[in-house]
């Protein structure tokens, strides 16, 4: 669905009907909870990470972030609306994206945008 030219109300209605797909790139401490909460809010979510072991665990219903209470239960609750993947092509039908990748600060106090550029 192309949402850029839709009104705010039309976007909300589409989201309520589960017709919007969100792509979340990076499933770490920020990306995974964000992806799962958007899936709980009735969006279809494709979560992509380059770490195949994370994706394998998520597909088995396992969580690799121990500090977030309730995350495992949330994963099980939204399993029909959350699709974890390593494949960038699986994001081709996403309507909107969230990038959640490390942005490190170098020794000279400038940003290291290498992770962002890889996306």
C-alpha positions in Angstrom: 0.0 0.0 0.0 1.4 3.4 -0.9 0.8 5.6 2.2 2.8 8.7 1.4 -0.2 10.6 -0.1 -2.8 9.2 2.2 -4.5 11.4 4.8 -3.8 10.9 8.5 -7.2 9.2 8.9 -6.7 6.9 5.9 -3.3 5.8 7.3 -4.9 5.1 10.7 -7.7 3.2 9.1 -5.3 1.1 7.0 -3.2 0.4 10.1 -6.3 -0.6 12.1 -7.2 -3.1 9.3 -3.6 -4.5 9.3 -2.9 -3.2 5.8 0.4 -1.4 6.5 3.7 -3.2 6.5 6.6 -1.8 8.6 10.2 -2.8 7.9 12.5 -2.7 11.0 16.1 -3.0 10.1 18.2 -4.0 13.1 16.7 -6.3 15.8 18.8 -5.4 18.8 17.9 -3.8 22.1 15.9 -1.0 20.4 14.8 -2.6 17.1 13.3 -5.8 18.5 11.0 -4.3 21.1 10.0 -1.6 18.6 9.1 -4.2 16.0 7.1 -6.3 18.4 5.2 -3.4 19.7 4.2 -2.2 16.2 3.1 -5.7 15.5 0.9 -5.6 18.6 -0.5 -2.4 17.2 -1.8 -4.3 14.2 0.9 -3.6 11.7 2.5 -6.3 9.7 6.2 -6.1 10.6 9.2 -7.5 8.7 12.2 -7.4 11.0 15.6 -7.8 9.4 18.9 -8.4 11.0 22.2 -9.6 9.5 22.8 -11.9 12.5 21.3 -15.2 11.4 21.5 -16.7 14.9 19.1 -13.9 16.1 16.6 -14.7 13.3 16.8 -18.4 14.0 16.0 -17.8 17.7 13.1 -15.5 17.0 11.6 -18.1 14.5 11.8 -20.6 17.3 10.0 -18.2 19.7 13.2 -17.5 21.7 14.5 -14.2 22.9 18.2 -13.2 23.0 17.6 -10.0 25.0 17.3 -10.9 28.7 16.9 -7.4 30.1 13.4 -6.8 28.6 10.7 -8.4 30.7 7.7 -9.6 28.8 9.5 -9.7 25.5 9.1 -13.5 25.0 5.4 -13.3 25.7 5.0 -10.4 23.3 6.8 -12.3 20.6 4.4 -15.2 21.0 1.4 -12.8 21.0 2.4 -11.2 17.7 3.9 -14.2 15.9 1.3 -14.0 13.1 2.2 -10.3 12.3 6.0 -10.4 12.8 8.3 -11.9 10.2 12.0 -12.0 11.2 14.5 -12.4 8.3 18.1 -11.9 7.2 17.0 -11.3 3.6 16.9 -7.7 2.5 14.5 -8.7 -0.4 11.9 -9.6 2.2 11.5 -5.8 2.9 10.5 -4.9 -0.6 6.8 -4.6 0.2 7.2 -2.5 3.3 5.4 0.8 3.4 7.6 2.5 5.9 11.0 1.7 7.6 12.7 2.2 10.9 16.4 1.9 11.0 17.8 0.7 14.3 21.5 0.1 13.8 24.5 1.2 15.9 25.7 4.8 15.4 29.0 4.9 17.2 31.1 7.9 18.1 34.7 7.8 16.9 37.8 8.9 18.8 37.6 12.3 17.1 34.0 12.7 18.4 32.5 12.3 14.9 29.8 9.8 14.1 30.7 6.4 12.6 27.9 5.9 10.1 29.2 2.6 8.7 26.3 0.5 9.9 23.8 3.0 8.5 25.6 3.1 5.2 25.5 -0.7 5.0 21.7 -0.6 5.3 
